[in-house]
């Protein structure tokens, strides 16, 4: 589970592109790019999880609101009918 604060922290830790060239050993650049890919993947997965949670919350809210409205209408119509 990802929280909003964790997602904001991942976004804040994104690498800032540098304009100068740096000469690294072959393995060092691969490790850095691997870490960046992992961070970007975590950000995307976190955003998807947040979006899915929001959609689920909205659907549940709409269903509970509809259920409550149906109860009100049912109770209102049954009290008006007199034998």
C-alpha positions as CSV (number, residue, x, y, z in Angstrom):
1,X,0.0,0.0,0.0
2,X,1.3,3.4,-0.9
3,X,0.4,6.6,0.9
4,X,0.3,10.0,-0.5
5,X,3.4,11.1,1.5
6,X,5.4,8.2,0.1
7,X,4.3,9.1,-3.4
8,X,5.3,12.7,-2.9
9,X,8.7,11.6,-1.5
10,X,9.4,9.4,-4.5
11,X,8.6,12.3,-6.8
12,X,10.8,14.6,-4.8
13,X,13.7,12.1,-5.1
14,X,13.6,12.0,-8.9
15,X,17.0,12.6,-10.5
16,X,17.6,16.1,-11.8
17,X,19.1,15.9,-15.3
18,X,22.6,17.3,-15.5
19,X,24.0,19.1,-18.6
20,X,27.6,17.9,-18.2
21,X,29.0,14.6,-19.1
22,X,30.3,12.4,-16.3
23,X,32.7,9.5,-17.0
24,X,31.7,6.5,-14.8
25,X,32.7,2.9,-14.7
26,X,30.4,0.8,-16.8
27,X,28.6,-0.8,-13.9
28,X,28.0,2.5,-12.0
29,X,25.8,4.0,-14.8
30,X,23.8,0.7,-15.0
31,X,23.1,0.8,-11.3
32,X,22.0,4.4,-11.3
33,X,19.7,3.8,-14.3
34,X,18.3,0.7,-12.6
35,X,17.5,2.7,-9.5
36,X,15.8,5.4,-11.5
37,X,13.7,2.8,-13.4
38,X,12.7,1.3,-10.1
39,X,11.7,4.7,-8.7
40,X,9.7,5.6,-11.8
41,X,8.0,2.2,-11.7
42,X,7.1,2.7,-8.0
43,X,5.7,6.2,-8.8
44,X,3.6,4.8,-11.6
45,X,2.3,2.0,-9.5
46,X,1.5,4.4,-6.7
47,X,-0.4,6.7,-8.9
48,X,-2.4,3.8,-10.3
49,X,-3.2,2.6,-6.8
50,X,-4.3,6.0,-5.8
51,X,-6.5,6.4,-8.9
52,X,-8.0,3.0,-8.4
53,X,-8.7,3.8,-4.7
54,X,-10.4,7.1,-5.7
55,X,-12.6,5.4,-8.3
56,X,-13.6,2.6,-5.9
57,X,-14.4,5.2,-3.2
58,X,-16.6,7.2,-5.7
59,X,-18.4,4.0,-6.7
60,X,-19.0,3.0,-3.2
61,X,-20.2,6.5,-2.3
62,X,-22.6,6.5,-5.2
63,X,-24.0,3.1,-4.3
64,X,-24.5,4.0,-0.6
65,X,-26.1,7.3,-1.6
66,X,-28.4,5.5,-4.0
67,X,-29.3,2.9,-1.3
68,X,-30.1,5.7,1.2
69,X,-32.2,7.5,-1.3
70,X,-34.1,4.3,-2.1
71,X,-34.8,3.8,1.6
72,X,-36.1,7.3,2.0
73,X,-38.4,6.9,-1.0
74,X,-39.7,3.6,0.2
75,X,-40.3,4.8,3.7
76,X,-41.9,8.0,2.4
77,X,-44.3,6.1,0.0
78,X,-45.3,3.5,2.6
79,X,-46.3,6.1,5.2
80,X,-48.6,8.0,2.8
81,X,-50.7,4.9,1.9
82,X,-53.6,4.6,4.3
83,X,-56.0,1.5,4.2
